[in-house]
Amino acid sequence: MAGFPSPEEFCLKVPLYKEFEVSKDNIENVSALLLYAGHLDAYCPQCKSHTVSNCKSSIKAPWIHDENWYGDLFFNIYSNCSRNKSHVSIYTFRASQDSGIQKIGQYPSTAESNLFDVKKYSKVLGAEEFKGFTKAIGLAAHGIGAGSLVYLRRIFESLIKEAQVIASKEPEWDEVAYNNGRMQDRVKLLKDHLPSFLVDHHKIYSVMSSGVHELSEADCLEFFPLLKISIELILDQKILESEKQRKTQDVSKFLSKFDQMQSK
């Protein structure tokens, strides 16, 4: 999300109270937000599903022609669900000469929208890990960067531990090398038991650890969306592998049953 966000990004991705400076270089982007009349592909809490919604701003006409204005302006973007126009989501903004543009409120919350999207991962995460994943999303939505990365890092670690338990049952497993190794060494040892995306992108653990110990809150919040996507890609692959295994077992059972029928 480089530069001044698009109206869609402002509504759906930008955390509350993050400030964006208004200047002559981005005044057209500011006007696009103030008068937004486009669409959002977003979660509708009443429908309890994603939908395309139609937007309109509470500002009726252009009022800003340069980066200077006086006083504060508060405005809303209303988003009407295309399935049911009575279902309305609201995004509230403040424009100030001192602090620029901020999103100061919204319904549904970013956390609620994201939590709907990640429900499917409860299939491949333990109860505690899934609770941690939702906690990370909630913290990031409230502007807590380092804390959110702590929970993402724990999920990564839980996937490594899960693979280690399986690998430790193999006769050639080297527990000493595992215990003495860094995370990247452990990933290499477990590569046959981990999703390939995790193996190929094990450096995301280092990024999350840096965020916890070294980066600013602003940097952590900036990195969070892509780190969250990285975890989701790992979990998506686990879901696909689990589904493939289930289908393979179903076919094997069918063929076995068919052979029994033929032998009678």
WOHUZI-V555801 format. One record per residue. N is the residue number from 0. RES is the residue in one letter. PHI is phi in degrees with one decimal (999 if undefined). Layout:
((N:RES:PHI) (N:RES:PHI))
//
This chain:
((0:M:999) (1:A:-79.4) (2:G:71.0) (3:F:-78.1) (4:P:-65.6) (5:S:-71.7) (6:P:-55.6) (7:E:-63.3) (8:E:-65.6) (9:F:-59.9) (10:C:-71.7) (11:L:-102.3) (12:K:-122.2) (13:V:-68.6) (14:P:-69.4) (15:L:-61.1) (16:Y:72.3) (17:K:-72.2) (18:E:-95.0) (19:F:-127.1) (20:E:-67.8) (21:V:-101.0) (22:S:-142.6) (23:K:-65.1) (24:D:-78.3) (25:N:-121.7) (26:I:-61.3) (27:E:-67.6) (28:N:-67.0) (29:V:-63.9) (30:S:-61.7) (31:A:-62.6) (32:L:-72.4) (33:L:-59.8) (34:L:-112.7) (35:Y:-60.1) (36:A:-138.7) (37:G:-98.5) (38:H:-130.2) (39:L:-127.5) (40:D:-100.1) (41:A:-146.3) (42:Y:-75.1) (43:C:-104.6) (44:P:-66.5) (45:Q:-76.6) (46:C:-77.6) (47:K:58.6) (48:S:-161.6) (49:H:-76.1) (50:T:-153.8) (51:V:-91.0) (52:S:-118.4) (53:N:-103.6) (54:C:-109.4) (55:K:-148.8) (56:S:-96.2) (57:S:-74.8) (58:I:-85.2) (59:K:-89.4) (60:A:-149.7) (61:P:-56.3) (62:W:-134.5) (63:I:-124.6) (64:H:-120.7) (65:D:-148.8) (66:E:-82.2) (67:N:-108.3) (68:W:-153.4) (69:Y:-119.8) (70:G:77.3) (71:D:-104.5) (72:L:-124.1) (73:F:-114.5) (74:F:-147.9) (75:N:-119.4) (76:I:-113.6) (77:Y:-97.5) (78:S:-122.7) (79:N:-97.0) (80:C:-60.2) (81:S:-73.4) (82:R:-78.4) (83:N:-149.3) (84:K:-65.4) (85:S:-77.8) (86:H:-85.6) (87:V:-122.2) (88:S:-103.1) (89:I:-131.6) (90:Y:-126.0) (91:T:-110.1) (92:F:-128.8) (93:R:-125.9) (94:A:-113.1) (95:S:-140.2) (96:Q:-65.2) (97:D:-78.5) (98:S:-111.2) (99:G:74.3) (100:I:-105.0) (101:Q:-134.6) (102:K:-87.7) (103:I:-113.6) (104:G:-174.9) (105:Q:-165.7) (106:Y:-142.4) (107:P:-75.3) (108:S:-69.3) (109:T:-59.3) (110:A:-62.4) (111:E:-62.3) (112:S:-63.4) (113:N:-68.0) (114:L:-63.9) (115:F:-62.3) (116:D:-68.1) (117:V:-98.9) (118:K:-55.1) (119:K:-61.6) (120:Y:-77.2) (121:S:-63.4) (122:K:-68.9) (123:V:-118.9) (124:L:-115.3) (125:G:-67.0) (126:A:-57.9) (127:E:-69.3) (128:E:-68.8) (129:F:-66.1) (130:K:-60.9) (131:G:-66.1) (132:F:-63.4) (133:T:-67.4) (134:K:-64.7) (135:A:-59.7) (136:I:-63.7) (137:G:-63.7) (138:L:-64.4) (139:A:-62.9) (140:A:-64.6) (141:H:-101.8) (142:G:81.2) (143:I:-103.5) (144:G:-80.3) (145:A:-62.1) (146:G:-61.6) (147:S:-66.2) (148:L:-71.9) (149:V:-57.5) (150:Y:-72.0) (151:L:-64.5) (152:R:-64.6) (153:R:-64.0) (154:I:-64.9) (155:F:-56.4) (156:E:-64.1) (157:S:-67.0) (158:L:-67.5) (159:I:-65.2) (160:K:-63.2) (161:E:-59.5) (162:A:-68.2) (163:Q:-64.8) (164:V:-60.9) (165:I:-69.3) (166:A:-66.1) (167:S:-65.1) (168:K:-83.9) (169:E:-84.2) (170:P:-62.6) (171:E:-89.8) (172:W:-65.2) (173:D:-108.8) (174:E:-67.7) (175:V:-64.2) (176:A:-62.5) (177:Y:-64.3) (178:N:-66.2) (179:N:-89.8) (180:G:-84.7) (181:R:-75.1) (182:M:-59.0) (183:Q:-64.8) (184:D:-69.7) (185:R:-65.3) (186:V:-61.7) (187:K:-63.6) (188:L:-64.3) (189:L:-103.7) (190:K:-57.3) (191:D:-80.2) (192:H:-120.9) (193:L:-121.2) (194:P:-56.7) (195:S:-60.5) (196:F:-63.0) (197:L:-64.2) (198:V:-62.2) (199:D:-74.0) (200:H:-125.6) (201:H:-64.2) (202:K:-66.7) (203:I:-61.2) (204:Y:-64.2) (205:S:-63.8) (206:V:-63.8) (207:M:-64.5) (208:S:-66.4) (209:S:-62.2) (210:G:-62.3) (211:V:-67.9) (212:H:-106.2) (213:E:-126.4) (214:L:-83.5) (215:S:-74.9) (216:E:-59.0) (217:A:-63.1) (218:D:-65.4) (219:C:-59.9) (220:L:-66.7) (221:E:-67.5) (222:F:-82.0) (223:F:-53.9) (224:P:-56.0) (225:L:-73.3) (226:L:-68.4) (227:K:-63.5) (228:I:-61.8) (229:S:-60.4) (230:I:-63.0) (231:E:-63.1) (232:L:-62.9) (233:I:-62.7) (234:L:-70.2) (235:D:-59.0) (236:Q:-67.0) (237:K:-64.2) (238:I:-63.2) (239:L:-62.7) (240:E:-66.5) (241:S:-65.7) (242:E:-67.5) (243:K:-62.6) (244:Q:-63.4) (245:R:-62.7) (246:K:-65.2) (247:T:-61.7) (248:Q:-65.4) (249:D:-62.2) (250:V:-65.5) (251:S:-62.1) (252:K:-63.7) (253:F:-63.0) (254:L:-64.4) (255:S:-64.4) (256:K:-65.2) (257:F:-64.5) (258:D:-62.2) (259:Q:-63.7) (260:M:-65.0) (261:Q:-69.7) (262:S:-78.7) (263:K:-78.4))
//
